[in-house]
Amino acid sequence: MLPQVWRLRAAAALALVLVLAVVASGRMSLFARWQGGQTNRVAAQHPSTSVSLPATLPSAPPGGKPAASEIVEPGRSQLHVPVLMYHYIRVPREPPRTVGYDLSVTPDDFRAQMDWLAQNGYRPVTLRDVSAYLANLGTLPARSVVLTFDDGYADFYSTAWPVLREHHFTAVAYLVSGFLGRPGYVTAEQVAELDRAGVEVGAHTVTHVDLTIVAAADLVHELVDGKASLEHIVNHPVLDFSYPSGRHNPAVEKAVQAAGFDTATTTEQGAAESAASRFAWPRVRVEGQEPLTRFAQNLGPLDPTVQASSPTG
């Protein structure tokens, strides 16, 4: 498998270099033609709708599972699937109003959030599931939600994963490949175990650098090497990417695409996915110490998760 990974790595690196050359020269017509064919198949993206939930949180539907009529068939071009963004699952060591504090969801709060999702009929899916739906290759539960965890902190494996497994929930773990095995981060062995258990492994670069300011060679390294390292661990393609600190621009988006990724998520607030915007999907930030009522409200409309739009054919 390793030779195949390296062949893929070399091909992706070459494509990425070509992208950078095109971007540097200002000649984007090649990508405009490619995107034109894709954009014609999808509806224009529209902003997500904010709603106010009642003071009493809604209860779960009977049995805690969506009815057969709630299963969403493929064939629509735009979704409203909340992609929740987590970092640490821990009691914060930092003082309030600091980055570490804000990014830390306590274990008790996390369990309460997962309990609420289960009680209210939400079904965590992966970005592969979302992509398959948009490509007319699969269905989604009507109350789909994606749970993403950035950076690969050790508490995802030790604290979050047992709760997710207890609820029969899946998740997406965006991993910084160069940090694996460091103190406070998951190990390669744990990544392989999580992958076998159904957690989707996504890439988050090699060193968590701002991709909008790095040199061309470093951009190749961060995208291509980070992807190849994770693929060597899980022994299959890694197709989903998250921009470190949410930093991206059109040139970086093109580079991510050329490196062989299929989707990329940002830190921009929202919940709307389409095939046309798949390299800049927004997410819903879950902040430390936020009350459960706000967590519920941030998910947006309970039904339907999928917005009505024209079939893709």
N, C-alpha and C positions, 0 to 999 in steps of 0.2 A: 504493500500500500504506500510506503514511503516514497518510492520513485514516482508514483502517480501524483502524489501530493506535490512533489518538487516540480514535476512537469506543469501541473496546473499553476504553481507559483510562478514559474518562468513565463508562462503565457500571460498570466494576469499582470505581471510586472511590465511586460512589453506593451500590453494594451494601455496600462496606466501611463507609461512614458509617452505614448502617442497622444493620450488625452492631454497631458501636461503641455506637450508641444503645441497642440491645437489651441489650448487656452491661452498660452503665452503669446501666440501670434494673433490672437483675436479672431480666429476663423472658427466659428461655432456652427457653421451651416451643416456639417455632417451630423451633429447631434440634433439640430433643429429638424432635419429631415427624418431622423429616426424617431424623435419624440412626436413629430406630427402624426405618424402612423399610429402611435399608441394613443395620443390624445383624442384622436377622432373616435376612439372606442369607448371613451368615458365621459361622464357628465362633469360639468365644472364643479369644483369643490365649493361648499357653502359653509358659513360659520356654524358652530354648534350652538344649540339653544340652551340657555340657562333656565332652570326651573326652581321653584321653591317647594320644598317638601313640607308636609305637615309636621307639627311639633312632635307628634307620636310617629315613630318610624313605622313604615308599612310592614305588615306581617308576611310570612312566607306563604306561597301558594300551597294548596293541599299536596302533601307528599314531597314538597321541596323540589319538584322537577317540572320543567315546562311541559305543557301538553303537546301532543303530536302536532297540533295546528300552530304551535309557536315555533316549530323548527323552520328556520329560514332557508329557503331553497336558493341555490346559486343563480346568478344572472343579473344582479344589480351592480351598478358601477360605483356606488358610494356607500360607505358604512358610517355608522356612528357607534363604534366600539370603543369604550374607554380603555386606554392603555395606561395603567397606573404605574407610577415611577417611585420605586423605593431605593434606598441606599442602605443605611445601617438598620438592623433590628436589634436594639440594645437600649439600656438605660444610659443616656448621654453623660459623658464625663465633662463636657464643656459647659460653660455658663450659658444662660439664655441669651437669645439674639446673636448667636454665633453660628457659623456655617455648620459645624459639627452637631450642634444642638438641633438646628432646624432639620438636618438630614436624618436624625435618629428617631425612629418610631419604637416605642418601648415594646417589649414582648407582650405585655398585657394588652396594650392598645392594638397590636397586630392581631392577636388572637380574637379580640372583639370585632375587628374589621372582617376577618375571615369568617367568623361566626355569622355576622350580618349578611355577608354575601351569600353564604349557604342558605340561611333562613329565608332570604328573599329571592331565591331562584336563579341567582347568577351562576354562570358556568364559565370558569376560566378556560381560555383557549390559547393557542400559541400564535405567533405571527405567521408560521407556516399555514395554520388553519385559515387565517385572514387572507393570506395571499392566494390560497387555493380557492376560496370563495370568490375573490375578485377575478380569478382566471376561469371561472365557471367549472371548477373541478371539485367542489365540495360544498357542504352545507354548514350552517352555524346555528347554535342555539339562539333563541330570540334575545336572551339576556346574556350575551357574550361579554366577557371582560378579559383583558390581557394583564397579567401581573409581571412587571419587569423589575429586575434588581440590578443596579449598576455597580460596577467596579470589582465584584467578586470577593466581598468581605467574608471572613470566616463565619460570621454570625448568620449568613444565609444558610450555610450547611448545618450549623449547630443549633440554630434557634428557629429560623423561618421554615426550613424544609420539613422538620417534624410536624409542624402545624399544618402546612400545606398537604403533606402526605395523609395526615389524619382526616382531612376534609376531602381527600381524593382530588386535589387541585393540582394543576400543572402550573408552570411559570417559565419565564425567559430570564436567563442569567447572562448579562452582558459582562464579559470578562476581559480584564487587562492582562494580556498574555505574559508580559514581562514581570508581573507582580505575583504570579502563581507560586505558591510555596513560601512566600515571605511571611514573617509574623503578621498575623491579623488578616491573612488572605487564605482562600481555599487552595488546596494542593491539586496537582494534576490528577492524582488518584481519586480525589473527591469529585473532580469534574467528570471523570469517566463514569463514576458511580451515579452521579446525578443524571448524566446523559442516558445511561441505561434505564434509569427509573422514569424517564419521560420528560425531564426538564430540558427545555430547548436552550442550547448554548449559542450565544451571540457574541460578536466581537466588539471590543471597545478600545482598540489600538494596542500597541506594545507598551507604551509608557504614559498614557493618558495626557497627551500633549494637545495644545491648541492647533488643530490642523489648518487653520486659516493663515498661520504665520510661519509654518515650517518650510524649509527648503524642499525642492522637488524630490531629491533623493530620500530625504527623511519621510516625506509623504508616502513614497513607495514602500519604505521599510515599515512604517506604522500600519499601513493597510494590508499589504501583501504578506509580510512576515507574521503579523498578528493573526491573520486568517489561517495561514498555513500551520502555525503552531497549534492552534486549537483543533484544526482538522486532523492533525497527527494524533492528538489525544483521543478524539471521539471517533475517528476512523470513518468520517462521512463529511460531506460539504457543510460549511458554516455559512449561512446565507443572509443573516440579519445582523445589522450594525447599529451602533449608537454613537453619536458624536460626543466626544469628551466635553463636558461642561456645556453641551449644546451648541458648540461653535461650528458653524458651517457657512458656506456660501456656494454659489452655483458651480464654481470650479471644483470645490471639494466634493460636492454631490456627484459631479461627473466622474471624479476619480474613484469614489466609492463604487459607483456603478461599474466602471471599467475593471476594478479589482475583483469583480465577480459576485458582489453582494446583490441581493434582490430587494431589500428594504433597508431603510435607515430611519431611526427615530431621533427626535430633538428633545429639548427641554421646554419648548414652547407649549403654552397651556391650550388644551383643546382636545376634542375627540371626534375626528373626522378623517377617514381614510379613503383614498381612491387610488386606482392604478397610476394615474397621472402624477400624484403627489407622493409616490411611495418612497422617495429618498428624502422626505422632509415631513414624516408623520408626527403630529404633536402627541403630547402625553399629559396625563393628569398627575401633578405632583402631590404626593402624600407627605405632609409635613409632620414633624414631631409635635406631639401634644395637641394636635387638632381634635376637636370633639367629634364624636361619632356622627352627630347630625350634619356637620360640615362634610365629613367623608361621604355620607350618603348623598348630599346635595351635589357634590362635585362629580358624581357619576352621571348626572344629567337625567334625561327621561328614562323611566323604568321600562316602558314599552312604547313603541318597538325599538329595539336596539338598532335595527337596520332601517335607515330612512328610505322612504319610497323614492324611486328614481327610475329612469328608463333602463330597460334591459340592454345588456351589452351585445346581445345576439349570440 
